[in-house]
Amino acid sequence: MATLSTHVLDTASGAPARGLKIKLKRLEPHTKDFGVFTTNADGRITQKLMSEDDALFGVYEIVFQAGEYLRSRGAELPSYPFLDEIPIRFGISDDSHYHVPLLLSPYGYSTYRGS
């Protein structure tokens, strides 16, 4: 069974991104919306992102609500921020743990497959 986790670090402040909303959905093989989750004080989602029955091999997408988060932290962003929603599309192809972290600032981000 595959498992999934994520966390967000605010590299502009040097701290975990507390209160950042994340949307998760599966695109293939059967579309499913898993809902909206919010990061805790450590920048992590503590609840299970998907059940064992929902952890199918396929294509998934996490959308990080960066613009909303950055504004809530006092960042002065233009009406059309450079980064607003950050979609990360990834595949799950084996029964292992998938960790999709995000390093975030108002004008850049980075991600990788973590452990």
C-alpha positions in Angstrom: 0.0 0.0 0.0 1.3 3.4 -1.0 1.2 6.3 1.6 1.5 10.0 1.1 2.6 12.9 3.2 3.6 16.6 2.6 5.0 19.6 4.5 5.7 23.2 3.6 8.6 25.4 4.7 8.4 29.1 4.3 11.9 29.9 3.2 11.3 33.7 3.3 10.6 33.5 7.0 12.8 30.5 7.8 9.9 28.7 9.5 7.2 26.1 8.8 4.3 27.3 6.8 1.5 27.2 9.4 -2.1 27.4 8.1 -1.4 26.8 4.4 -4.3 25.1 2.6 -3.6 22.2 0.3 -6.0 20.5 -2.1 -5.4 16.8 -3.1 -7.0 14.9 -5.9 -6.4 11.8 -8.0 -6.5 12.3 -11.8 -6.0 8.8 -13.0 -7.1 6.0 -13.1 -10.4 7.2 -11.4 -10.8 10.9 -10.6 -11.3 11.5 -6.9 -11.2 14.7 -4.9 -9.7 14.1 -1.4 -10.5 17.5 -0.1 -8.7 20.5 1.4 -6.2 20.1 4.2 -4.4 22.7 6.3 -0.9 22.6 7.6 -0.2 22.6 11.3 2.3 24.7 13.3 5.1 22.4 12.0 4.0 23.0 8.3 2.7 19.4 8.1 -0.7 17.7 7.5 -1.2 15.3 10.4 -4.3 13.6 9.2 -4.2 10.8 6.7 -4.4 12.2 3.2 -6.0 9.1 1.7 -7.3 5.8 2.9 -5.7 2.4 2.0 -8.6 1.8 -0.4 -8.0 5.1 -2.1 -4.2 4.7 -2.5 -4.3 3.4 -6.1 -1.4 3.6 -8.5 -2.0 6.6 -10.7 -1.6 10.3 -11.2 -2.2 12.7 -8.4 -2.1 16.4 -7.9 -1.5 18.5 -4.8 -2.3 22.2 -5.1 -0.7 24.5 -2.6 -2.6 27.7 -1.9 0.5 29.8 -1.7 -1.0 33.3 -2.4 -3.6 33.0 0.3 -1.0 31.8 2.8 1.5 34.6 1.9 -1.1 37.3 2.2 -2.2 36.0 5.6 1.4 36.4 6.7 1.6 40.0 5.7 3.4 39.6 2.3 2.6 42.5 0.0 1.6 40.8 -3.2 0.2 42.5 -6.3 -3.4 41.8 -7.4 -2.0 39.0 -9.6 0.7 37.4 -7.5 3.6 35.7 -9.2 2.7 32.5 -7.2 -0.9 32.0 -6.2 -1.8 28.3 -6.6 1.1 25.8 -7.0 0.0 22.5 -8.6 2.4 19.6 -8.2 1.4 16.6 -10.4 3.1 13.3 -9.6 2.7 9.6 -10.1 2.4 6.8 -7.6 3.6 3.5 -9.1 4.6 1.3 -6.2 3.7 0.4 -2.7 6.0 2.7 -0.9 5.9 6.1 1.0 5.6 9.2 -1.1 6.5 12.5 0.5 6.0 15.7 -1.5 7.4 18.7 0.4 7.3 22.3 -0.8 9.9 25.0 0.0 8.1 28.3 -0.6 8.8 32.0 -0.9 6.8 34.8 -2.7 8.8 34.5 -5.9 9.9 30.9 -6.0 9.4 27.3 -4.8 11.1 24.0 -4.9 9.9 20.4 -4.4 11.3 16.9 -4.6 10.4 13.4 -3.6 11.3 13.2 0.1 11.3 10.3 2.5 
